Every structure is written in structure tokens, then in C-alpha cells.
Amino acid sequence: MILHYEKANTHYEEANTHYGKAKTHYKTANTLYEKANTHYEKANTHYEKANTLYEEANTHYEEANTHYEKANTHYEKANTLYEEANTHYGKAKTHYKTANTLYEKDNTHYEEAITHYEKANTHYEKANTHYEKANTHYEKAYTHYEKANT
């Protein structure tokens, strides 16, 4: 009977040792779980910050793109107006040449020469108006490019 008591005592001591080891492992696992949870929370916070920054960056890209599109629209309008102005300058030049030719040719074509001078003047005024509008559009385009680059 003493032998059984000694074996039981040995098993009890081994069980107690295993219980102590299990308790240590449990504490270690619990500590590691808490550390992992902390790292997970930090990672989640960084993810949320990154996501917010991504959304902000996307918004800025969209705003820049909008300004580039507006700038391009104004440049296109300005170029069209410059082309129209050049057309009017060409017409004015033709009328001035015709008026000069008629005026220098003989004295009977004064009225026709004056008509051509008036038409030339009208075309020069239209050309200047188109150039002024074109410059306004170039200024607007430049403003939008500046906004897109800030």
C-alpha cells in the first residue's frame, strides 16, 4: 500500500508540475494575445489613416483634373477667338488694300474707297474684340492651371 501511495504522490507532483507549466503557458499566451490585439488595433488605426489619406488624395486628384479640364476649355476658346481675330485682320487688310487702290486709282471711286475703309475698320474692331476675349480666356486657363498645381 505504501508503494501505491508513493506512486500516487509522484503522479500528484507530476500533475502539479504540469499544472504549473500550463499556468505559465496560459499567462504567456494571454500576454501574447494582448500584445497581438494591441498591434492589431495599431494596424487598424494606420489602415484607417491610410484610407483617409487615400480618399483625400483622390479628392485632390479629382479637383486638379477638373481645373485642368476647365483650363483646356478656356485655351480652346481662346485659340478659336484668336483664329477668328486673325480672319478679321485678314479681311480688314484686304479692304484697306482695296480702299487704297481705289483711292489712288482715280478720284471717282472715293465713296467706294470709304466703304472699304469702313468695312476694314469694322473688321479691325471685331478682331480686337476677339483678341481681348481670347486673352481673358487665356487668363482664366492660367488661373485654373495654377489651382490644379496647388
Secondary structure, 3 states (H helix, E strand, C coil): CHHHHHHHHHHHHHHHHHHHHHHHHHHHHHHHHHHHHHHHHHHHHHHHHHHHHHHHHHHHHHHHHHHHHHHHHHHHHHHHHHHHHHHHHHHHHHHHHHHHHHHHHCHHHHHHHHHHHHHHHHHHHHHHHHHHHHHHHHHHHHHHHHHHCC
